[in-house]
Amino acid sequence: MALYRRPTAQLGLLLAAPLGWLAIAYLGSLALFLVTSFWSVDSFSGNVVTTPTLDNYIAIATTEVYRTIAVRTVVMATLVTATCVVVAFPIAFYISRVASPRIRGILVVSILLPLWSGYLVKVYAWRLILSQNGVLNSILGTVGLHGPGYSDIAVWLVESYLWLPYMIIPIVAGLERIPSSLLEASSDLGGRAGLTFRRVVLPLAVPAVVAGSIFTFSLTLGDYITPTLVSNTRFIGNVVYDFVGVAGNQPLAAAYAMVPVTIMLVYLLLARRFGALEAL
Amino acid sequence: MLLPRGLRIGLRVATAVTLGFIYLPIILIVLYSFNASRVASWPITSLTLDWYGRALGNAGVRTALITSIEAAVGATIVSLVLGSLVAFAVQRHAFFGRQTLSFVVVLPLALPGIVTGIALNTALRTVGIDFGLATIVVGHATFCVVVVFNNVVARLRRLAPTAEQASMDLGADTFTTFRRITFPAIRTALLAGGLLAFALSFDEIIVTNFTAGASTQTLPLWIFTNYQRPNNLPLVNVAAVFVLILSIVPVYVASRLTSGTEAARR
């Protein structure tokens, strides 16, 4: 059979396995997860009751602690994202527009290595650094200061640390794409470095920043490991994790997890407006 | 680009400081794994290799290490097959829902990991599948597919279809063309994607926590259940270094294979 003459058959063969997998393992689970959020748990038997109810959502909307935790998580994700943008810009600018091609290659790899590996290890390393007798207190102690210990500030610091490479890489790619002629034109017209940066570079880098922020924001929203290791504060992820594990209440967990899902879907739709999905 | 001298120096300093910030914690954990003391205080006073021997002799660490390798190999194989199939479909064919498919493939990375985790957990419980190695592989593969997909799509985009057409004009059938033309061209992309998938799987914990069940432990899970036990602290440090090595080395090799920013991006 000449397969190249039958593109539809070829396409079918290509797509059957992955579509089956995606539809069943991933989308199926997501759909079930959505449905589960309308189920409930019988308080006597602990069994799941599949009669649809809005009780979980009502419980979440009306219980103050859940609202507080949701707001806290979103604030944290916003702060982490802002921190990553500020810290990422100088190094991304250096990599993309100043460094020689050889150095650029080395720097990009050295940003990619920690981006891909050792998530838990890095959080754990920070737990040791921030501990009472750890490196940070030892160093700060010599000038009479004290580190943040295990606290909200620690969560902010560690999350910013963890997701920083996810911001650097898209900004490097975005800045690389800006034609040099634009920057030269700006300086020919009398724009100093600062003005050129504000009026030319920054606006053109917006899609890249938005692309990076998808990661920094989403990863912070769902992280329950970092708060567990370096603070006593609970974030959305911790509550969801406890609902599943300790409380055995899948439906309530699903309903609460809808908060980050909804936020991310809105975020992704907005990001598409900025042309950020192409910049991913 | 022409920058004032001061700014240039400032950027260089900022770059060095940022790199230091990124790498110091990683270096520190390696140092601590050689720490002779049982507590992680600073400064480190004496060094030892003992904990490495003890970690390898510890049944929990060994079992977890093997489970992690099995899970990573399984997830890599599944994502290599599925990821490259989707890449070929998306890059070589125009069909209804193509954009949607590309979006769905990327979704597991854009949604918080805890969502994937709890969704899979709910589904497995509802269907009645027992948790274990197989369910860990399923969980890891959902987000590893993306990596292979991205690498292969990037490569196919640069590979002109004319080479394949020429091959077929010369009488080769679809499979011969794949074997002789397409596969050699995408081989390094597949290898890089596979290595990245392995690395991603090896140090994953957020989803694994929901799909492993009580009786199966990967190395990151072992760390997560032991980091608070003072007795096990030195072993946790060594386990952390194992995870670090087995995830950083594949990423490094992958980045050499694709040389540059193109393929290693998520």
Contacts between the chains, C-beta under 8 A, distances in Angstrom:
chain1	res1	chain2	res2	distance
A	2	B	173	7.1
A	2	B	174	7.5
A	3	B	173	7.5
A	3	B	174	4.1
A	3	B	175	8.0
A	4	B	168	5.9
A	4	B	174	5.3
A	7	B	93	6.4
A	10	B	93	7.5
A	10	B	174	7.5
A	11	B	89	6.0
A	11	B	93	4.8
A	11	B	95	6.0
A	14	B	85	5.1
A	14	B	86	7.7
A	14	B	88	5.3
A	14	B	89	4.2
A	14	B	93	7.5
A	15	B	85	7.1
A	15	B	86	7.4
A	15	B	89	5.0
A	17	B	81	7.0
A	17	B	82	6.2
A	17	B	85	5.9
A	18	B	82	4.4
A	18	B	83	7.8
A	18	B	85	4.9
A	18	B	86	4.6
A	18	B	89	7.6
A	18	B	145	7.4
A	19	B	101	7.8
A	21	B	78	7.9
A	21	B	82	5.5
A	21	B	141	7.7
A	21	B	145	7.8
A	22	B	104	5.9
A	22	B	105	7.2
A	25	B	120	7.6
A	25	B	138	5.7
A	25	B	141	7.7
A	25	B	142	6.3
A	26	B	104	7.5
A	26	B	107	7.7
A	26	B	108	6.6
A	26	B	116	7.7
A	26	B	119	8.0
A	26	B	142	5.1
A	27	B	104	6.9
A	28	B	123	6.4
A	29	B	116	7.9
A	29	B	119	4.0
A	29	B	120	5.0
A	29	B	122	6.9
A	29	B	123	3.9
A	30	B	115	7.8
A	30	B	119	5.0
A	32	B	119	7.1
A	32	B	122	5.8
A	32	B	123	5.0
A	32	B	126	6.1
A	33	B	115	7.6
A	33	B	118	6.5
A	33	B	119	3.8
A	33	B	122	5.2
A	33	B	123	7.3
A	36	B	122	5.2
A	36	B	126	7.8
A	87	B	18	6.3
A	90	B	10	7.7
A	90	B	11	5.6
A	90	B	14	3.8
A	90	B	15	6.9
A	90	B	18	7.3
A	91	B	14	6.1
A	91	B	15	4.7
A	91	B	18	4.4
A	91	B	19	7.5
A	93	B	11	6.2
A	94	B	11	4.3
A	94	B	12	6.6
A	94	B	14	7.0
A	94	B	15	4.4
A	95	B	15	7.3
A	97	B	1	5.0
A	98	B	1	7.0
A	98	B	3	6.9
A	98	B	8	6.5
A	98	B	11	5.8
A	98	B	12	7.7
A	105	B	259	7.3
A	105	B	260	6.2
A	107	B	15	7.3
A	107	B	19	7.8
A	108	B	260	6.8
A	108	B	261	5.2
A	109	B	252	7.3
A	109	B	255	4.8
A	110	B	19	6.5
A	110	B	22	7.9
A	110	B	23	7.8
A	111	B	22	7.4
A	112	B	251	6.7
A	112	B	255	5.7
A	112	B	264	5.1
A	113	B	248	5.6
A	113	B	251	5.5
A	113	B	252	6.1
A	113	B	255	7.4
A	114	B	22	5.4
A	114	B	23	7.3
A	114	B	26	6.6
A	116	B	196	6.3
A	116	B	199	5.4
A	116	B	200	6.7
A	116	B	247	6.9
A	116	B	248	7.9
A	116	B	251	4.3
A	116	B	264	7.5
A	117	B	199	5.4
A	117	B	203	5.8
A	117	B	244	6.8
A	117	B	247	3.5
A	117	B	248	4.6
A	117	B	251	5.4
A	118	B	26	6.7
A	118	B	203	5.6
A	118	B	240	8.0
A	118	B	243	6.4
A	118	B	244	4.8
A	118	B	247	5.6
A	118	B	248	6.6
A	119	B	203	5.6
A	119	B	204	7.7
A	119	B	205	7.0
A	120	B	203	6.2
A	120	B	205	4.9
A	120	B	220	4.7
A	120	B	223	6.1
A	120	B	224	6.8
A	120	B	240	7.7
A	120	B	243	6.9
A	121	B	26	7.5
A	121	B	29	6.0
A	121	B	203	6.9
A	121	B	223	7.8
A	121	B	240	4.4
A	121	B	241	7.9
A	121	B	243	5.3
A	121	B	244	5.1
A	122	B	25	5.9
A	122	B	26	6.8
A	124	B	29	7.0
A	124	B	223	6.5
A	124	B	227	6.1
A	124	B	236	7.2
A	124	B	240	5.7
A	125	B	25	4.0
A	125	B	26	6.7
A	125	B	28	5.7
A	125	B	29	4.2
A	125	B	240	7.4
A	126	B	25	5.9
A	127	B	227	7.2
A	128	B	28	7.1
A	128	B	29	7.2
A	128	B	32	6.3
A	128	B	40	4.6
A	129	B	25	6.2
A	129	B	28	6.5
A	131	B	40	6.5
A	133	B	39	7.2
A	133	B	40	7.7
A	133	B	41	4.0
A	133	B	42	6.7
A	134	B	40	6.9
A	134	B	41	7.4
A	134	B	42	5.8
A	135	B	28	6.6
A	135	B	42	4.5
A	138	B	41	7.9
A	138	B	42	4.3
A	138	B	43	6.8
A	139	B	42	8.0
A	161	B	21	7.1
A	161	B	22	7.5
A	161	B	25	7.3
A	164	B	18	7.7
A	164	B	22	6.8
A	165	B	22	7.1
A	166	B	266	7.8
A	169	B	261	7.2
A	169	B	265	6.2
A	172	B	261	7.0
A	173	B	261	6.3
A	173	B	265	7.3
A	180	B	1	6.4
A	183	B	1	5.8
A	187	B	2	7.1
A	193	B	3	5.9
A	193	B	4	5.8
A	193	B	7	5.7
A	214	B	110	6.0
A	215	B	109	7.9
A	215	B	110	7.9
A	215	B	266	7.6
A	218	B	110	5.9
A	218	B	111	6.7
A	218	B	112	5.4
A	219	B	112	7.0
A	219	B	113	7.7
A	221	B	112	5.0
A	222	B	111	7.6
A	222	B	112	2.2
A	222	B	113	5.3
A	222	B	114	4.1
A	222	B	115	6.4
A	222	B	206	7.1
A	223	B	112	7.6
A	223	B	113	8.0
A	223	B	114	7.8
A	223	B	206	7.4
A	224	B	114	6.2
A	224	B	206	7.3
A	225	B	205	6.3
A	225	B	206	6.6
A	225	B	224	7.4
A	229	B	227	7.2
A	237	B	112	7.3
A	237	B	114	5.0
A	240	B	114	5.8
A	240	B	118	6.2
A	241	B	114	7.0
A	241	B	209	7.5
A	244	B	118	5.9
A	244	B	121	6.3
A	244	B	210	6.9
A	250	B	118	7.7
A	250	B	121	7.5
A	250	B	122	5.3
A	250	B	125	7.1
A	253	B	118	5.7
A	254	B	118	6.6
A	254	B	122	6.5
A	257	B	114	6.6
A	257	B	115	5.5
A	257	B	118	5.6
A	260	B	111	7.9
A	260	B	112	5.0
A	260	B	114	7.6
A	260	B	115	6.6
A	261	B	111	6.5
A	261	B	112	7.7
A	261	B	115	5.6
A	264	B	110	6.5
A	264	B	111	5.8
A	264	B	112	6.8
A	268	B	110	6.2
A	280	B	106	7.3
A	280	B	265	7.8
A	280	B	266	7.3
